[in-house]
Amino acid sequence: MPVEIITQPSREAAWPPPQGAWTYEDYARLPNNGMRYEVIEGDLYMSPAPRSIHQRIIARLYGYLWDYLKDQSVGEALFAPIDVILPGLASPVQPDLLFIAHNRLDIIKEKFIEGIPDLIVEILSPGNPALDWRTKFRVYAQAGVREYWIIDPDTCIIEINVLRGQAYAPLGSFGPGEQTRSEVLADFSLSVSDICSTQPQ
């Protein structure tokens, strides 16, 4: 849910701004305190540092994707923390992992990504799963993100959604013992069991 930042009175007017009025400039003034901040449609969202299972999933998924992209030079993958500006919708979001196709790499700027990734992966947070399942689901579709993965680390389920017009349609729900598939990344597949294992590898 949106978070209210409470500060002491200051001579600086209008900061922090009210929900609905946050900008990237306001976001850039937030403290570097280990929390993860995002601004979606002017609302500020805050999440705590991720759990160890979250970090393991991202590391393993990025490792698979790195190997794939070494053989298939089709784009670049990046992972959080990285700011992604979705014009008119988010300033910024910080997806757990994203992929940008080779012909669109110019959206990667020095300080942030300014434009629409081709594929985004989010891992559900136990504190606020609705942020990924509802808010980001809607916003990423509106922005035109072609493929959106949602990973539940507790059930080891990977939900893959693909853009059909201006809304997402399910490509598949993949659980332990199954292999994922992707429309954006041709011939890219990984073992769900390997990704979600709680044991270090």
ChimeraX attribute file (.defattr): number of C-alpha atoms within 10 A of each C-alpha:
attribute: neighborCount
match mode: 1-to-1
recipient: residues
	/A:1	14
	/A:2	15
	/A:3	12
	/A:4	14
	/A:5	14
	/A:6	7
	/A:7	8
	/A:8	4
	/A:9	8
	/A:10	9
	/A:11	6
	/A:12	7
	/A:13	8
	/A:14	9
	/A:15	14
	/A:16	18
	/A:17	16
	/A:18	13
	/A:19	17
	/A:20	13
	/A:21	14
	/A:22	21
	/A:23	18
	/A:24	15
	/A:25	9
	/A:26	15
	/A:27	16
	/A:28	11
	/A:29	10
	/A:30	12
	/A:31	9
	/A:32	9
	/A:33	8
	/A:34	10
	/A:35	12
	/A:36	16
	/A:37	22
	/A:38	23
	/A:39	25
	/A:40	24
	/A:41	20
	/A:42	20
	/A:43	20
	/A:44	26
	/A:45	19
	/A:46	16
	/A:47	17
	/A:48	12
	/A:49	13
	/A:50	15
	/A:51	11
	/A:52	9
	/A:53	18
	/A:54	21
	/A:55	14
	/A:56	19
	/A:57	21
	/A:58	21
	/A:59	15
	/A:60	18
	/A:61	19
	/A:62	18
	/A:63	12
	/A:64	16
	/A:65	20
	/A:66	15
	/A:67	10
	/A:68	16
	/A:69	16
	/A:70	11
	/A:71	8
	/A:72	14
	/A:73	10
	/A:74	15
	/A:75	16
	/A:76	17
	/A:77	16
	/A:78	16
	/A:79	17
	/A:80	14
	/A:81	13
	/A:82	17
	/A:83	20
	/A:84	25
	/A:85	22
	/A:86	23
	/A:87	13
	/A:88	10
	/A:89	16
	/A:90	25
	/A:91	26
	/A:92	26
	/A:93	22
	/A:94	23
	/A:95	22
	/A:96	18
	/A:97	22
	/A:98	24
	/A:99	22
	/A:100	23
	/A:101	17
	/A:102	11
	/A:103	9
	/A:104	14
	/A:105	15
	/A:106	12
	/A:107	16
	/A:108	15
	/A:109	11
	/A:110	7
	/A:111	9
	/A:112	15
	/A:113	21
	/A:114	18
	/A:115	20
	/A:116	21
	/A:117	28
	/A:118	18
	/A:119	25
	/A:120	24
	/A:121	22
	/A:122	23
	/A:123	22
	/A:124	20
	/A:125	20
	/A:126	12
	/A:127	10
	/A:128	13
	/A:129	15
	/A:130	14
	/A:131	18
	/A:132	21
	/A:133	13
	/A:134	10
	/A:135	14
	/A:136	18
	/A:137	20
	/A:138	15
	/A:139	18
	/A:140	25
	/A:141	20
	/A:142	16
	/A:143	17
	/A:144	20
	/A:145	22
	/A:146	22
	/A:147	27
	/A:148	27
	/A:149	24
	/A:150	20
	/A:151	27
	/A:152	19
	/A:153	21
	/A:154	13
	/A:155	10
	/A:156	18
	/A:157	18
	/A:158	25
	/A:159	18
	/A:160	23
	/A:161	23
	/A:162	21
	/A:163	18
	/A:164	13
	/A:165	11
	/A:166	14
	/A:167	17
	/A:168	21
	/A:169	14
	/A:170	14
	/A:171	18
	/A:172	15
	/A:173	16
	/A:174	19
	/A:175	19
	/A:176	16
	/A:177	9
	/A:178	16
	/A:179	15
	/A:180	17
	/A:181	18
	/A:182	18
	/A:183	14
	/A:184	15
	/A:185	19
	/A:186	10
	/A:187	11
	/A:188	16
	/A:189	15
	/A:190	16
	/A:191	17
	/A:192	21
	/A:193	16
	/A:194	18
	/A:195	22
	/A:196	25
	/A:197	16
	/A:198	15
	/A:199	8
	/A:200	7
	/A:201	7
